[in-house]
Structures are given as structure tokens and as C-alpha cells.
Amino acid sequence: ITKEQQAFMKVIVDSYNRHQIPQDVTKKLLQEQYSAEENFILLTEMATSQVQVLVEFTKNIPGFLSLDHEDQIALLKGSAVEAMFLRSAQVLSTKMPNGHTEVLEERIRNSGISEEFMTPMFNFYKSIGKLHMVQEEQALLTAVTILTPDRPFVKDHPAVERLQEPMLEVLRKLCALHHPREPQYFARLLGRLTELRTLNHYHTEMLTSWRMNDQKFTPLLCEIWDV
Ligand SMILES: Nc1ccc(C(=O)O[C@H]2C[C@H]3CC[C@@H]2C3)cc1
């Protein structure tokens, strides 16, 4: 990894670590009482804070703010669900003190999300956990996901590709560095991005079913997901 690639990576990793979900949100997971309504409110808070964290992280990705402004919005809206599931998978599988993980899982299972979405979501969390990504890989994989050129309504594809390519190159080198005995590790990471895309569809269903039951969303979630 060259000097400038190291500097480049440091910007992304520091930003990824700086923008974490506030403690008060994760603390509430243990305190509030159990009910589908209360769980839904907690998940709404969590999703809202994850989207805020996502926007801040994205603004620090080198070159992102020099993209066309409408393309910046299209990339954020197009990747919000995937970035959120990636981060919650990483939070669930590593960051959280043990007691929290089960509690969060329990609340997710008991918040009005349909069973048919629950399975793929938890399978994804498990498949991410099994990879034992180092935090540099997590940060770069999230940045690569956000800078996916073929999101709906993106006009200048090549400009997004030019930002994503160097990130993929650094991620590839990182994988070789941290997982020397697994030559296919980088390919497996990219395979997770394909699995992530399938969650978009389920997520839209989840939102629709909650809306049908008149569940309250925050303005930020309504804006990012056009609900
Ligand atoms: N009012 C809403 C509440 C939660 C979500 C959501 O996507 O939640 C995500 C955060 C983690 C728990 C369920 C998924 C993963 C969307 C709208």
C-alpha cells in the first residue's frame, strides 16, 4: 500500500470511526420496556441516527463533495439501506457488548417486521459476522457501497467510478494484507454486496407494511426513502 493510499484510507477510517451511533441510542436498547410499539420507536431512532451518521461519513469520502449535487443525493438515497444494514451488521457482530446484541436482536424480531424479511436480514448479519472484517475493511466496504455508480438517477456514472475504483484497489490490498491465508477473501467481501442488494427489496416491503399500520417515521427517514 503506497503512502498516498495509506493517507487516503486514514481519512475514510477516521471518519468511519468518528461517526458512530450515539451511546444514548444504544443505551436505550437495554432500558426501554418491551412492546412492539416501543421496539419500533427504538428502531426508528436507530435508523434515523444511522442515516445521520451515513450522511456525515459520506461527506468525508475524498472527492464525494465535488460530484454533481444531484448525483450526491442519488448516491445517498440509493445506498442508505445497504450502508445501514452493513453498519448494523458490523455493530451487531462486533462493536456491541454482548448483552446488547441479543437485546437488539430481540427488539428487531419484535417490532412488526414480517418473518419473511427477518430471515434474510439475520442471515446477512451472520454472514458479515463470519468474515471477521477489520475496521479498515468495514470502512472501505461501506465507502465502496455508497459509491456504486449504477444507482437509480445517477447521471455521471464515470465520475462515480473514478472515485470507487481507487477504493476497491485499496480494499483489495487490505484484504491480502489482513487475510494472507484466504486469497478469495476480497471476492467474498464483494459477494456480500450482492447479498446486500437483495435486502433493498425486503426493506421497501418492511417500510410499506409499517406505513400501512400508520407507524410514525421521522422526517429524515421519509426524505431518504421517499415514504
Ligand atoms: N421507522 C423505521 C424504523 C426502522 C427502519 C429500519 O430500516 O431499521 C433498520 C435498522 C436496523 C433494525 C431494522 C433495520 C436494521 C426503517 C424505518
The ligand as an SDF file (V2000), in Angstrom:
LIG
                    3D

 17 19  0  0  0  0  0  0  0  0999 V2000
  -39.2650    3.7750   11.0040 N   0  0  0  0  0  0  0  0  0  0  0  0
  -38.2520    2.9170   10.6510 C   0  0  0  0  0  0  0  0  0  0  0  0
  -37.5940    2.1530   11.6260 C   0  0  0  0  0  0  0  0  0  0  0  0
  -36.5280    1.3270   11.2680 C   0  0  0  0  0  0  0  0  0  0  0  0
  -36.1610    1.2550    9.9440 C   0  0  0  0  0  0  0  0  0  0  0  0
  -35.0430    0.3680    9.5750 C   0  0  0  0  0  0  0  0  0  0  0  0
  -34.6620    0.2480    8.4330 O   0  0  0  0  0  0  0  0  0  0  0  0
  -34.4300   -0.2650   10.6250 O   0  0  0  0  0  0  0  0  0  0  0  0
  -33.1870   -0.8220   10.3300 C   0  0  0  0  0  0  0  0  0  0  0  0
  -32.2400   -0.5630   11.4860 C   0  0  0  0  0  0  0  0  0  0  0  0
  -31.8660   -1.9530   11.9470 C   0  0  0  0  0  0  0  0  0  0  0  0
  -33.0890   -2.5640   12.5690 C   0  0  0  0  0  0  0  0  0  0  0  0
  -34.0220   -2.8450   11.4040 C   0  0  0  0  0  0  0  0  0  0  0  0
  -33.2590   -2.3160   10.2230 C   0  0  0  0  0  0  0  0  0  0  0  0
  -31.8310   -2.6940   10.6310 C   0  0  0  0  0  0  0  0  0  0  0  0
  -36.8260    1.9860    8.9670 C   0  0  0  0  0  0  0  0  0  0  0  0
  -37.8690    2.8200    9.3170 C   0  0  0  0  0  0  0  0  0  0  0  0
  1  2  1  0
  2  3  1  0
  2 17  2  0
  3  4  2  0
  4  5  1  0
  5  6  1  0
  5 16  2  0
  6  7  2  0
  6  8  1  0
  8  9  1  0
  9 10  1  0
  9 14  1  0
 10 11  1  0
 11 12  1  0
 11 15  1  0
 12 13  1  0
 13 14  1  0
 14 15  1  0
 16 17  1  0
M  END
$$$$
